Amino acid sequence: MHNIIHTFPVRKNTVNKASVSFKNKHQKDCVIVVIDKKNKVISRRNVTGDRDIYHSVFNYSGDIDDELSICVESNKRDIQVDFVNTKEICNIYSDSNFKSTQNSVTAAIATYPGRINVLPTAIASLIEQVDHLFIYLNNYRNVPEFLLTHNKRDKITYILDTDSNKRAAAKFFWVQSTQGIHLTCDDDIFYPNNYVKNMVDELKKHPDNTIIAVHGAIYKNVVSDAIASREHVFNFKASLKTSQQVHLAGTGTLCFRTKTLQKKEFDNLWNFAASTDEWLACFSKTNSIKLILINRTKNWMKSIDGMTHGLHEEKQVNSTLKTKANNLLLESNPWQHIYVPDLNSTVPPPFKRKASKLLASPKAFIRDFFKKRVRFG
């Protein structure tokens, strides 16, 4: 049963946020739904009884300015709302009228100003391979000039969010509103010209509850640390002889059907904007989604020259971010055993990786050890 609690105007091609609070702070067993005048669902948010306010962030890409309604979906009649608030966050820009279908192949990148030197290369490596490319510009003050004048700008939609806190999670922003096959990509990777085809071909071999990736890891049975508890690491630049199931997949190397993630509790992703790989690992475990790495040759994918620092490095020196990622994984213990055939066991376990670093650069290793950047597990 849909009970409309608020109606508000919305402009076309905008990102919006709806916030709802209930008088009963332990309210649960209901869903906050945003719908348009034709009852098309724009956003769904499960009410779990563990917070004061429930936020839903969604994009509205209608043809005209419109009016949306916020509803509470429940079999109960005694649900009381404390307050409702809506806010337009930013605009969505596009020089095309692209509408995805079940046959569409799209990709999305999240970026920030510190990557402006590598972003054009990442875009150039992808733009010819997909039907449409989505770009989330986190904390840019202005749209980069090369995007405004790009010769393929009719294939690009971008969001300029000058006050964003979505970070890497923004690459998932279009999942709920896009049909077909979707790839989430990073702004610092050069994707080979057969990347999309190979990833899509591999995905089609598997059922809907599958996500294909290139970078990934397998955890020990009990995780105590997001890095040290990795038993096997399959770097995206390394070769992989045969496809391999993993617990964790690098979210800059994903390919999946959007319906695999749609209609699932998705909003807590924004609480882990700097830990999207760990979030996806736990989300996939909870929702019985298989993460499969594609087989490939060495250096099929490469980092773009000029990228020296990222979220991985930041989490190693930022104890708050690292603790948040660790706690997320700890809550999902234990992790099931995943078989690794001998021909895939080319990556040494954590202790051997640290030993190799010690032999290669003793001074740097000792410096990082005393700064608590090096851990054994």
Secondary structure, 3 states (H helix, E strand, C coil): CEEEEEEEEECCCEEEEEEEEECCCCCEEEEEEEECCCCCEEEEEEEECCCCEEEEEEEECCCCCEEEEEEEECCCCCCCEEEEEEEEEEEEEECCCCCCCCCCEEEEEEECHHHCCCHHHHHHHHCCCCCEEEEEEECCCCCCHHHHCCCCHHHEEEEEECCCCCHHHHHHCCHHHCCCEEEEECCCEECCCCHHHHHHHHHCCCCCCEEEECCEEEECCCCCCCCCCEEEEECCCCCECCCEEECEECCCEEEEEHHHHCCCCCHHHHHHCCCHHHHHHHHHHHCCCEEEECCECCCCCEECCCCCCCHHHHHHHCHHHHHHHHHHHHCCCCCCCCCCCHHHCCCCCHHHHHHHHHHHCHHHHHHHHHCCCCCCC
